[in-house]
Amino acid sequence: IDVDAGAPPAAFRWQVDGGDAGWLDFDAASNAAAEDARRRGAGSAAFTSPYGSYDLNLEFMVQINRATGTARPVRYVP
């Protein structure tokens, strides 16, 4: 069964581990880029948010800041 069949593109909310701030939602454009990559079965995605440019590794579920190299865990929730 395809759980994504007929689901809208932003069926999931993507979040990044903000440390002491807890899990922080991606902005709308970054969420759309991440969800599109997940639905296509891609291993990665790239996006720019108000906080910087990132590479998203879907295999390891981390986002990597292109400027600093800092990696943070990500997750998606319904």
Sequence and secondary structure as in RCSB ss.txt:
>XXXX:A:sequence
IDVDAGAPPAAFRWQVDGGDAGWLDFDAASNAAAEDARRRGAGSAAFTSPYGSYDLNLEFMVQINRATGTARPVR
YVP
>XXXX:A:secstr
  TTTT  TT SEEEEE GGG EEE  HHHHHHHHHHHHHT SEEEEEETTEEEEEETTTTEEEETTT  EEEEE
EE 
